[in-house]
Amino acid sequence: MKAHTDALVALIKTIPAFATKAFVMQVPSGTVLPYVILYPADGTDSVERMTGPAVTQHPRWTMHTVGSSYSQCAAVAGLIKDKLIVNGWGVRLTVAGESCGPFWYSAPIPIQTDTDVTPALVWHTAECGFDSDPA
């Protein structure tokens, strides 16, 4: 899971807006908006061949892209989607010893606002992942 997450963070950090603002699980206090938080999950390994072992991995992440307004949040969330899905095709990460499939991307819920904090925060929730087999 860590190698997959490290590769995804490295990819997201190629976006200038997130060069120093892509985090896993926690955001350092005082981080300036916008930023992205990744929540990794291993997924469920599967057997792709009737007589083989469960070796196909299905890593996935929930991402919160956080901004100060709807416009900012939607714009930077779009930058991430455009990095993962190019011309309708999911990109493939490079992970040592693995053959990674193309990314899939989903934004299952509407953009949310937290007005209990000052200033208010606006965040976009997305899920993404891919399949990976041993190389």
C-alpha positions in Angstrom: 0.0 0.0 0.0 2.8 2.5 0.8 4.5 2.1 -2.5 1.3 2.7 -4.3 0.5 5.7 -2.2 4.0 7.2 -2.5 3.7 6.9 -6.3 0.3 8.6 -6.3 1.5 11.4 -4.1 4.5 11.9 -6.3 2.2 12.2 -9.4 -0.1 14.7 -7.6 2.9 16.8 -6.5 3.7 17.3 -10.2 0.7 19.7 -10.2 2.2 23.1 -9.2 -0.8 23.9 -6.9 0.0 20.7 -4.9 3.8 20.6 -5.1 4.0 20.9 -1.4 0.4 20.4 -0.4 -0.4 16.7 -1.0 -0.8 14.8 2.3 -1.6 11.3 3.5 -4.1 11.1 6.3 -3.2 14.4 8.1 -2.6 18.0 7.1 0.0 20.0 9.0 -1.4 22.9 11.0 -1.3 26.2 9.2 -1.3 24.7 5.7 -2.5 27.3 3.2 -5.5 26.4 0.9 -5.8 24.6 -1.4 -4.5 21.2 -0.5 -5.4 17.5 -1.0 -5.6 14.7 1.6 -5.3 11.1 0.5 -6.8 8.2 2.5 -5.3 4.9 1.3 -6.9 1.5 1.4 -5.5 -1.8 0.2 -8.6 -3.0 -1.5 -9.2 -6.7 -1.8 -6.7 -8.9 -3.5 -8.2 -11.2 -6.1 -7.5 -14.3 -8.1 -7.5 -13.7 -11.8 -6.7 -17.3 -12.8 -8.6 -20.3 -11.7 -5.5 -22.1 -10.4 -3.5 -19.1 -9.3 -3.0 -17.3 -6.0 -4.7 -14.0 -4.9 -2.0 -11.7 -6.4 -3.9 -9.0 -8.2 -4.1 -6.0 -5.9 -6.7 -3.3 -6.1 -5.4 -0.2 -4.2 -7.7 2.7 -3.9 -7.9 6.1 -2.3 -10.5 8.5 -1.1 -9.3 12.1 -1.7 -10.5 15.3 -0.2 -9.5 18.3 -2.3 -9.9 21.3 0.1 -10.3 25.0 -0.9 -11.7 28.3 0.3 -14.6 28.5 -2.2 -16.5 26.3 -4.6 -14.6 27.8 -7.6 -11.2 27.2 -6.1 -12.1 23.7 -4.9 -13.7 22.7 -8.2 -10.7 24.1 -10.2 -8.0 22.2 -8.2 -10.1 19.0 -8.1 -10.2 19.2 -11.9 -6.4 19.4 -12.0 -6.1 16.2 -10.1 -8.7 14.4 -12.3 -6.9 15.7 -15.4 -3.6 14.2 -14.0 -5.2 10.8 -13.4 -7.4 10.6 -16.5 -5.9 11.9 -19.7 -8.1 12.2 -22.8 -10.5 9.7 -21.3 -7.7 7.1 -20.5 -6.5 6.4 -17.0 -2.7 6.9 -16.5 -0.6 4.0 -15.2 1.7 4.5 -12.3 5.2 3.0 -12.1 5.7 0.8 -9.0 8.7 -1.5 -8.8 8.0 -5.1 -9.3 4.4 -4.5 -10.5 2.4 -4.1 -13.7 -0.1 -1.3 -12.9 -3.4 -1.0 -14.8 -5.0 2.3 -15.6 -6.5 4.6 -13.0 -10.3 4.8 -12.5 -11.8 7.9 -11.0 -15.2 8.6 -9.3 -16.6 11.6 -7.5 -19.6 10.0 -5.6 -20.9 12.9 -3.5 -21.5 16.6 -4.0 -19.0 19.2 -2.9 -19.4 19.9 0.8 -18.9 23.0 3.0 -17.8 23.2 6.6 -19.1 26.5 8.1 -18.2 25.5 11.7 -14.7 26.7 11.1 -13.4 30.2 10.2 -12.7 30.6 7.4 -15.2 28.1 6.0 -13.7 25.1 4.1 -15.1 23.6 0.9 -14.1 20.1 -0.2 -14.5 17.8 -3.1 -14.5 14.0 -2.4 -13.2 11.7 -5.1 -12.2 8.0 -5.2 -9.6 6.6 -7.4 -7.6 3.4 -7.8 -6.2 0.8 -10.2 -5.4 -2.9 -10.5 -1.9 -4.2 -10.2 -0.3 -7.5 -10.9 3.2 -8.8 -10.2 5.6 -7.8 -13.1 
